[in-house]
């Protein structure tokens, strides 16, 4: 993996975890759905595809709430 790919992956993990950190302040029953809804609305398919690649490799660095939200995040069609 090149340096650019790694830094892109780190940024994606950071962004997903920032979303989770925001929703952690919301009522518990809204947290996971809020994360998924935000990612579905604002992340382009390429970003969501890359997120699923990270998750499929074990989800290293992703918060547990992001991993839980993955079940409700729309998986883009294969490129």
C-alpha positions as CSV (number, residue, x, y, z in Angstrom):
1,X,0.0,0.0,0.0
2,X,1.4,3.4,-1.0
3,X,1.8,6.2,1.4
4,X,-1.0,8.1,-0.3
5,X,-3.4,5.1,0.0
6,X,-2.5,4.7,3.7
7,X,-3.0,8.4,4.5
8,X,-6.3,8.3,2.5
9,X,-7.4,5.3,4.6
10,X,-6.4,7.0,7.8
11,X,-8.4,10.1,6.9
12,X,-11.4,8.0,6.1
13,X,-11.2,6.2,9.5
14,X,-10.7,9.5,11.2
15,X,-13.8,11.0,9.5
16,X,-16.0,8.0,10.3
17,X,-14.8,8.1,13.9
18,X,-15.5,11.9,14.1
19,X,-19.1,11.2,12.9
20,X,-19.4,8.6,15.6
21,X,-18.0,10.9,18.2
22,X,-20.7,13.5,17.3
23,X,-23.5,11.0,17.5
24,X,-22.2,9.6,20.8
25,X,-23.7,12.8,22.3
26,X,-27.2,12.0,20.9
27,X,-29.7,9.7,22.6
28,X,-28.5,6.1,22.6
29,X,-31.4,4.9,20.4
30,X,-30.4,7.4,17.7
31,X,-26.6,7.0,17.6
32,X,-26.0,4.1,15.2
33,X,-28.8,5.1,12.8
34,X,-27.5,8.7,12.8
35,X,-24.0,7.5,11.8
36,X,-25.4,5.4,9.0
37,X,-27.8,8.1,7.8
38,X,-25.0,10.7,7.8
39,X,-22.6,8.5,5.8
40,X,-25.4,7.5,3.4
41,X,-26.3,11.1,2.7
42,X,-22.9,12.7,2.5
43,X,-20.3,10.2,1.5
44,X,-19.9,9.5,-2.2
45,X,-20.0,5.8,-3.3
46,X,-16.2,5.7,-3.6
47,X,-15.8,6.6,0.0
48,X,-18.4,4.1,1.2
49,X,-16.8,1.4,-0.9
50,X,-13.4,2.1,0.7
51,X,-15.1,2.1,4.2
52,X,-16.4,-1.4,3.5
53,X,-12.9,-2.5,2.3
54,X,-11.6,-1.4,5.7
55,X,-14.4,-3.2,7.5
56,X,-13.8,-6.4,5.5
57,X,-10.2,-6.4,6.5
58,X,-11.2,-6.2,10.2
59,X,-12.1,-2.6,10.7
60,X,-8.8,-1.6,12.3
61,X,-9.1,1.8,13.9
62,X,-12.9,2.2,13.4
63,X,-15.0,2.9,16.5
64,X,-17.4,0.1,17.5
65,X,-20.4,2.4,16.7
66,X,-19.2,2.8,13.1
67,X,-18.8,-1.0,12.8
68,X,-22.4,-1.4,14.2
69,X,-23.7,1.3,11.8
70,X,-22.2,-0.6,8.8
71,X,-25.2,-2.9,8.7
72,X,-27.3,0.2,7.7
73,X,-24.8,1.9,5.4
74,X,-25.7,1.4,1.7
75,X,-23.0,-0.6,0.0
76,X,-22.2,0.8,-3.4
77,X,-22.2,-1.3,-6.5
78,X,-18.8,-2.8,-7.5
79,X,-16.7,-0.5,-9.6
